[in-house]
């Protein structure tokens, strides 16, 4: 089991560093360079000395809203001593070194973006051997996103994959929309996106969900330690 490392957000791009909790430095990589940021960071102890599973938070986002949700989840896991890397799903080449995966996608037309679907399909066997949580981001109206979609929670076409993987949960979060950002294709295809903009994400709900994920992962880490053989 790997010790917890500071939360890192990794995208293709220029590199910067952001001061993390307790003075830890986390790398934030955007728009292109910094190959060194893709190398594994040296593990550091969690504040309370616990070891934690290493978690990948992968996402597919078209306009940045789902990326920000993934980063918020990563921050919660980090604060609770769970090592977390946040990466675009399209840039993940392997799952080696990760004990758990959180995967999320923006919703368009009731479906996940291709990068997230390809991630599920490509890593199906490896995901089945890990703890996995899934989330979607999409409804753009106030209130409960599940109620807004009439009880819908997850793309039906992906349900068999989620079942085969043994996903621990499939969450649905509201989204954010800025009509001025929409591509012509999205504007033409998605009538509901025209004109009505706003940020409908409930970050209190997102952080509560992430805290539950962190709690489950911390329990798993503790179970693994307690079940490990010891010398005499």
N, C-alpha and C positions, 0 to 999 in steps of 0.2 A: 504494500500500500504506500502511495506517495504522500509526502507531507504537503501541506497547503502552500500554494504560491499566491502572490498578489494577483487579483483579477486583471486580465489583459484583454483589450479589445484589438483585434487585428483585422484590418482591411487592406486591400491593395492601395499603397499610397505613401505619402510623406509621413515621416515618423515624428512623433512628439512624445514627451513624457509628462504624465500627470501625477501629482502627488496623491498617493492613496492613503488608506487609514494607517495609523501608527507610523507614519513616515515612510511606508513602503512605496516604492516607485512602480507604477504600472505603465506599460507601453501602450500607446494608442497610435495605430498606424492607419493613415488615410491617404488615398489618392496616389499611391505608387511606389515609393522606394523602400529602403530599409530592409534588405534581405535578412539582416541579423535579427529583426523582430520576429521572424518566423521560426527562429531556433528556440528550443525549449529553454525556458528560464530556469535558473538554479532554484530548487525547492528551498523554501524558508519555513520555519516553524510557524504554526498557527499561534495566536496570542496566548491561548491556554495550554499549549503544548500538545493538543490533539493532532493525530494524523487524520487526513481526510481523503476521500476518493477524489481523483482528478476528473473534472467535468468539462466537457465541450458543450458550449452553447452555440449552435449553428442556426443561421437564419437566411431567409430569402426575402428581400425587401426591394420594392421598386422605387419608392420615393423617400425612404428613410424612417418611416414610422415604426415598422417592425424591427429595424435595426436598433432603434432607441429602446424598444421594449426589451430586446435581448440584452442590451447593455444594462438596463435597470435590473434584470434578473441576475446578471453577473455580479453587480455591485452587492446585491443582497446575499448571494452565496459567499462572496469574499468576506463580508462583514461577519458572517457566521462561521468563518474558518474553513470554508470549502473551496478548494482550488478550482478556478474557473477561467477558461479561455473563451472569448467571444469571437467568432469568425463567420464570414459569409459562407454559406453552404457550398457555393461553387468553388471555393478555394481550399476545401478540405480534401486532401489526397488519401488520408488513411486515419484510422481510429486508434492505432497503436499508441499506448500511453494514456488512454482515457478509459476510466472505469464506468462512466455514466455520460449520457448525452441528453441535452435538451434541444429540441429542433422546432423551429417556428417558421411560419410563412404568412405573408400577406395573402388575402383572399381577393380573387378577381373572378367574377362570374360564378361564384360558389366553389371555386377550386383553388388549389395551391399553385404557386409559381413553379415553373419547370425545374428550377435549381433545387428546390426542396423535394419535389417528387423524385428527381433523379438521385438525390442523396438517400432517400428511403429505399429506393430500388437497388442502388449500387451496394449499399452497406447492410442489406437486410439480414444476412447471416451473422454479421458482427454485432449488429444492434440487438439481435435476439439473445446475445450472451452478455448484454449490459443492461443496466437500469436506464430506462428511456422515458422521457416526458415530451409531449407534443403540445404545441399551441398554435392557434390561428389568430390573425388580426384582420378585422375588416368592417364590421357594422359601423356606420357613420351616423348614428343618432343617439340621443341621450337615453340613459336607462340601461337596463340589463341587456347585454348583447344577445344572450341566448333567447330571451323573450322577443327581442326585436326580430329575430329570424325564426320565430315560431317553434322554438325548441331545438332547432338545428345546432349541432355542435362541431361537426367534423365532416369533411368531404366523404360522401358515401363510397366513392370509387377507391378511396385509400383505406377504408375501414378494414378490409381483409389484411392489408399489410400491417396496419397498426396492431391487429389481433395476433398476427403471426410473430411480430416482434415482441409482443407482450408489453405494450406501452402502459406505464403506470397511470397516466391520466392524459386526457385530451381537452385542453382548456380553450375557451373562446374569449378573446378580448376585443373591445371596441377599437376603432382605428382613428386615424387623422386624415383629413383630406384638404388639400389646397387646390382649388380648381385651376389656378394659374400655373400650377406645376404639371398638370395632366398633359400627356402626349396626345396628339390628334387621334390616334387609334383608341386610347382609353376614353377620350371624350366622346367619340362616336359610338363606341360599343356599350359603354356603361352610362345609360341615361340617368341613373340615380346619382351619378357623381357630378352632374352638371349644376352649377350654380350654388349648391349647398355646401359650404365649406365649414371647417371647424375641427377642433381636436376633442374627440370624445373618449379618449383613453382614460381609464381610471387607474392611476398609478398606485393608489392604495390597494386596490384589488390585485394588481399585478405583483406588488411586493408581498402581499399576504400569500399568494400562490407560490411565489419564489421561496418564501420562508418555509413553507410546508415541504418543498422540494429539498431545501437545505437540511431540514430536520430529518427527513427520511435518509438522506445521504450520510449525515452524521451518525445516525443509528447503524447504518450498514458498516461504516468505518469502525465503530465500536465493536460490532459483532465480529468483524473480521479479526480485530486485534485480540479479542477475548478467546476466539477459537483457534488462534495460532498456537502451534506446539511450542513449548518452552523447554530449555535445557535444565538439567538437574545438577 
